[in-house]
Amino acid sequence: MLTQYAGVIDSASYLTNGPTGAAFTFAVNIDGTPVTSLSAVTVNSSSFTTQPASGANTFSGGSVITLGITGSTGPATEAIVQINLHRT
């Protein structure tokens, strides 16, 4: 995502809904730099979970925010990852 304004990534929320044993790991980056505590998040639960960003989470207008899947176990048939942010 190319940002138009400056802001802060607050957290990421996520879940996967099976099958049993399915999991994946994701990372959030700003201009290629990992967001602290969102650089290797494992998703393996059907409960909606929120992981706070603990650092390196500010961006300026024109920054690129990426979310990448860095690994998986089994086929996750349903999944949600949401990046929560606000404009400054």
Backbone as a printed PyTorch tensor [residue, N CA C, xyz], in Angstrom:
tensor([[[  0.8460,  -1.1550,   0.0000],
         [  0.0000,   0.0000,   0.0000],
         [  0.9020,   1.2310,   0.0000]],

        [[  0.6770,   2.1220,  -0.9100],
         [  1.3940,   3.3870,  -0.9570],
         [  0.6180,   4.3980,  -0.1220]],

        [[  1.2580,   4.9600,   0.8880],
         [  0.5550,   5.8780,   1.7830],
         [  0.5340,   7.2860,   1.2150]],

        [[ -0.5520,   7.9690,   1.4480],
         [ -0.6780,   9.3500,   1.0170],
         [ -0.3110,  10.3060,   2.1490]],

        [[ -0.5410,   9.8700,   3.3860],
         [ -0.3090,  10.7140,   4.5550],
         [  0.6140,  10.0030,   5.5410]],

        [[  1.1540,  10.7650,   6.4870],
         [  1.9560,  10.1910,   7.5590],
         [  1.0390,   9.5090,   8.5660]],

        [[  1.5820,   8.5240,   9.2850],
         [  0.7630,   7.8300,  10.2690],
         [  1.5520,   6.8440,  11.0950]],

        [[  0.8030,   6.0190,  11.8220],
         [  1.3740,   5.0210,  12.7260],
         [  0.6060,   3.7140,  12.5510]],

        [[  1.3410,   2.6060,  12.4310],
         [  0.7050,   1.2870,  12.4690],
         [  0.5500,   0.9310,  13.9420]],

        [[ -0.6820,   0.7030,  14.3660],
         [ -0.9630,   0.3990,  15.7630],
         [ -0.8810,  -1.0940,  16.0670]],

        [[ -1.3620,  -1.9200,  15.1320],
         [ -1.4390,  -3.3560,  15.3960],
         [ -1.8450,  -4.0750,  14.1130]],

        [[ -1.8850,  -5.3980,  14.2280],
         [ -2.4540,  -6.2350,  13.1660],
         [ -3.4110,  -7.2130,  13.8300]],

        [[ -4.5530,  -7.4180,  13.1990],
         [ -5.5500,  -8.3650,  13.6970],
         [ -5.6780,  -9.4880,  12.6800]],

        [[ -5.9310, -10.7120,  13.1740],
         [ -5.8800, -11.8540,  12.2730],
         [ -6.6160, -13.0640,  12.8240]],

        [[ -6.9280, -13.9950,  11.9200],
         [ -7.4600, -15.3060,  12.2720],
         [ -7.3670, -16.2090,  11.0600]],

        [[ -7.4490, -17.5080,  11.2950],
         [ -7.6030, -18.4840,  10.2240],
         [ -8.6610, -19.4670,  10.6790]],

        [[ -9.4250, -19.9620,   9.7220],
         [-10.5370, -20.8280,  10.0800],
         [-10.3800, -22.1990,   9.4340]],

        [[ -9.2210, -22.7870,   9.6560],
         [ -9.0410, -24.1710,   9.3030],
         [ -8.4580, -24.4280,   7.9280]],

        [[ -8.2900, -25.6970,   7.6800],
         [ -8.6280, -26.8230,   8.5410],
         [ -7.6750, -26.9400,   9.7310]],

        [[ -7.9550, -27.8690,  10.6380],
         [ -7.1100, -28.0790,  11.8170],
         [ -5.6690, -28.2940,  11.3840]],

        [[ -4.7580, -27.6100,  12.0430],
         [ -3.3460, -27.7300,  11.7310],
         [ -2.8400, -26.7110,  10.7260]],

        [[ -3.7440, -26.0070,  10.0710],
         [ -3.3230, -24.9890,   9.1090],
         [ -2.8200, -23.7570,   9.8480]],

        [[ -1.7290, -23.2130,   9.3840],
         [ -1.1530, -22.0110,   9.9890],
         [ -0.3080, -21.2940,   8.9450]],

        [[ -0.1010, -20.0040,   9.1740],
         [  0.8190, -19.2590,   8.3310],
         [  1.4520, -18.1500,   9.1550]],

        [[  2.5490, -17.6290,   8.6510],
         [  3.2870, -16.5620,   9.3170],
         [  3.3350, -15.3730,   8.3700]],

        [[  3.1050, -14.1790,   8.9250],
         [  3.1630, -12.9850,   8.0940],
         [  4.0880, -11.9530,   8.7240]],

        [[  4.4990, -10.9960,   7.8910],
         [  5.3520,  -9.8880,   8.3210],
         [  4.8190,  -8.5980,   7.7210]],

        [[  4.8800,  -7.5230,   8.5110],
         [  4.4970,  -6.1900,   8.0540],
         [  5.7670,  -5.3490,   7.9780]],

        [[  5.9630,  -4.6510,   6.8610],
         [  7.1350,  -3.8030,   6.6600],
         [  6.7160,  -2.4120,   6.2130]],

        [[  7.5180,  -1.4310,   6.6010],
         [  7.3640,  -0.0600,   6.0940],
         [  8.6310,   0.2650,   5.3340]],

        [[  8.5110,   0.5110,   4.0570],
         [  9.6640,   0.7870,   3.1940],
         [ 10.7560,  -0.2680,   3.3610]],

        [[ 10.3420,  -1.5310,   3.5000],
         [ 11.2840,  -2.6420,   3.6160],
         [ 11.8000,  -2.9050,   5.0110]],

        [[ 11.4650,  -2.0620,   5.9780],
         [ 11.9110,  -2.2460,   7.3650],
         [ 10.8150,  -2.9330,   8.1680]],

        [[ 11.1340,  -4.0480,   8.8480],
         [ 10.1140,  -4.7530,   9.6240],
         [  9.5500,  -3.8900,  10.7550]],

        [[  8.2310,  -3.9680,  10.9380],
         [  7.5740,  -3.3260,  12.0710],
         [  7.8080,  -4.2260,  13.2840]],

        [[  8.3680,  -3.6620,  14.3490],
         [  8.6940,  -4.4460,  15.5410],
         [  7.4440,  -5.1180,  16.0910]],

        [[  7.5440,  -6.3800,  16.3860],
         [  6.5200,  -7.2980,  16.8910],
         [  5.5110,  -7.7160,  15.8240]],

        [[  5.6620,  -7.2290,  14.5960],
         [  4.8240,  -7.6870,  13.4840],
         [  5.6820,  -8.2610,  12.3630]],

        [[  6.8950,  -8.6910,  12.6970],
         [  7.8070,  -9.1760,  11.6630],
         [  7.7570, -10.6940,  11.4790]],

        [[  7.1030, -11.4120,  12.3980],
         [  6.9810, -12.8710,  12.2760],
         [  5.7950, -13.3320,  13.1160]],

        [[  4.5980, -12.9840,  12.6990],
         [  3.3850, -13.3100,  13.4470],
         [  2.7990, -14.6100,  12.9030]],

        [[  2.6110, -15.5920,  13.7750],
         [  2.0320, -16.8680,  13.3760],
         [  0.5320, -16.8560,  13.6210]],

        [[ -0.2120, -17.2060,  12.5870],
         [ -1.6770, -17.2520,  12.6470],
         [ -2.0840, -18.7220,  12.6350]],

        [[ -2.6560, -19.1930,  13.7410],
         [ -3.0410, -20.6070,  13.8230],
         [ -4.3060, -20.8090,  14.6560]],

        [[ -5.1160, -19.7710,  14.7840],
         [ -6.3030, -19.8430,  15.6240],
         [ -7.5020, -19.2460,  14.9040]],

        [[ -8.6850, -19.7740,  15.2170],
         [ -9.9140, -19.2220,  14.6540],
         [-10.4520, -18.0760,  15.5070]],

        [[ -9.7460, -17.7340,  16.5820],
         [-10.1200, -16.5810,  17.4060],
         [ -9.4830, -15.3290,  16.8270]],

        [[-10.2860, -14.2810,  16.6510],
         [ -9.7630, -13.0130,  16.1390],
         [ -8.8030, -12.4580,  17.1860]],

        [[ -7.5440, -12.2710,  16.8030],
         [ -6.4730, -11.8730,  17.7120],
         [ -5.8380, -10.5870,  17.2120]],

        [[ -5.4050,  -9.7180,  18.1340],
         [ -4.7280,  -8.4750,  17.7580],
         [ -3.3560,  -8.4450,  18.4080]],

        [[ -2.3360,  -8.2230,  17.5810],
         [ -0.9430,  -8.1090,  18.0330],
         [ -0.5240,  -6.6500,  17.9120]],

        [[ -0.1950,  -5.9820,  19.0360],
         [  0.2430,  -4.5840,  18.9540],
         [  1.5950,  -4.4390,  18.2640]],

        [[  1.7780,  -3.3440,  17.5700],
         [  3.0880,  -2.9930,  17.0150],
         [  3.8550,  -2.2820,  18.1170]],

        [[  5.0930,  -2.6900,  18.3440],
         [  5.8310,  -2.1320,  19.4810],
         [  6.9560,  -1.1850,  19.0920]],

        [[  7.1910,  -0.9700,  17.8220],
         [  8.2470,  -0.0470,  17.4100],
         [  8.4460,  -0.0740,  15.9080]],

        [[  9.2320,   0.8450,  15.3960],
         [  9.4970,   0.9990,  13.9600],
         [  8.1870,   0.9970,  13.1890]],

        [[  7.1780,   1.7060,  13.7350],
         [  5.8290,   1.6340,  13.1860],
         [  5.2780,   2.9640,  12.6720]],

        [[  6.1350,   3.9650,  12.5090],
         [  5.6810,   5.2400,  11.9520],
         [  6.0440,   5.3140,  10.4750]],

        [[  5.2190,   6.0060,   9.7140],
         [  5.4870,   6.1520,   8.2890],
         [  5.1500,   7.5720,   7.8560]],

        [[  5.7510,   7.9730,   6.7500],
         [  5.4850,   9.2970,   6.1840],
         [  4.6850,   9.1370,   4.9000]],

        [[  4.1660,  10.2400,   4.4100],
         [  3.4740,  10.2000,   3.1340],
         [  4.4160,   9.7070,   2.0540]],

        [[  3.9670,   8.7960,   1.2390],
         [  4.8070,   8.2190,   0.1960],
         [  5.4980,   6.9340,   0.6060]],

        [[  5.3330,   6.5150,   1.8650],
         [  5.9020,   5.2350,   2.3050],
         [  5.1100,   4.0800,   1.7130]],

        [[  5.7700,   2.9280,   1.6200],
         [  5.1090,   1.7240,   1.1320],
         [  4.9960,   0.7320,   2.2850]],

        [[  3.7650,   0.3390,   2.5970],
         [  3.5030,  -0.6600,   3.6370],
         [  3.1930,  -1.9740,   2.9390]],

        [[  3.9040,  -3.0410,   3.3380],
         [  3.6710,  -4.3500,   2.7390],
         [  3.3480,  -5.3700,   3.8100]],

        [[  2.5540,  -6.3440,   3.4260],
         [  2.2430,  -7.4950,   4.2620],
         [  2.6130,  -8.7130,   3.4360]],

        [[  3.5240,  -9.5160,   3.9620],
         [  3.9710, -10.6900,   3.2130],
         [  3.7730, -11.9590,   4.0140]],

        [[  3.3990, -13.0270,   3.3350],
         [  3.3090, -14.3450,   3.9610],
         [  4.7090, -14.9500,   3.8830]],

        [[  5.2650, -15.2800,   5.0430],
         [  6.6530, -15.7510,   5.0840],
         [  6.7670, -17.2500,   5.3100]],

        [[  5.6590, -17.9310,   5.5550],
         [  5.6850, -19.3730,   5.7350],
         [  4.2820, -19.8940,   5.9620]],

        [[  4.0910, -21.2080,   5.7190],
         [  2.7760, -21.7910,   5.9520],
         [  2.9010, -23.2730,   6.2520]],

        [[  1.8880, -23.7680,   6.9580],
         [  1.7650, -25.1850,   7.2620],
         [  0.3440, -25.5860,   6.9300]],

        [[  0.1720, -26.4370,   5.9700],
         [ -1.1740, -26.8460,   5.5870],
         [ -1.9020, -25.7300,   4.8630]],

        [[ -2.9790, -26.0540,   4.1940],
         [ -3.7260, -25.0540,   3.4360],
         [ -4.7560, -24.3310,   4.3070]],

        [[ -4.5150, -23.0830,   4.6100],
         [ -5.4990, -22.2790,   5.3340],
         [ -6.5870, -21.8780,   4.3290]],

        [[ -7.7760, -22.4150,   4.4960],
         [ -8.8390, -22.1790,   3.5220],
         [ -9.5370, -20.8430,   3.7220]],

        [[ -9.5100, -20.3210,   4.9280],
         [-10.0860, -19.0150,   5.2170],
         [ -9.1370, -18.2830,   6.1540]],

        [[ -8.8370, -17.0280,   5.8490],
         [ -7.9350, -16.2600,   6.7010],
         [ -8.2260, -14.7780,   6.5530]],

        [[ -7.9390, -14.0490,   7.6140],
         [ -8.0610, -12.5890,   7.6130],
         [ -6.8080, -12.0250,   8.2650]],

        [[ -6.2140, -11.0250,   7.6350],
         [ -5.1610, -10.2100,   8.2530],
         [ -5.5330,  -8.7590,   7.9920]],

        [[ -5.5940,  -7.9880,   9.0370],
         [ -5.9850,  -6.5790,   8.9550],
         [ -4.9050,  -5.7260,   9.6120]],

        [[ -4.3670,  -4.7660,   8.9000],
         [ -3.3930,  -3.8360,   9.4810],
         [ -4.1700,  -2.6390,  10.0260]],

        [[ -4.0110,  -2.3670,  11.3040],
         [ -4.7150,  -1.2600,  11.9630],
         [ -3.7650,  -0.0840,  12.0950]],

        [[ -4.1540,   1.0550,  11.5470],
         [ -3.2740,   2.2260,  11.5700],
         [ -4.0950,   3.4920,  11.7220]],

        [[ -3.4020,   4.5630,  12.0270],
         [ -4.0810,   5.8620,  12.0690],
         [ -3.1700,   6.9320,  11.4650]],

        [[ -3.7860,   7.9570,  10.9990],
         [ -3.0910,   9.0860,  10.3760],
         [ -2.6430,  10.0740,  11.4420]],

        [[ -1.4600,  10.6690,  11.2350],
         [ -0.9730,  11.6560,  12.2030],
         [ -0.9650,  13.0460,  11.5750]]])
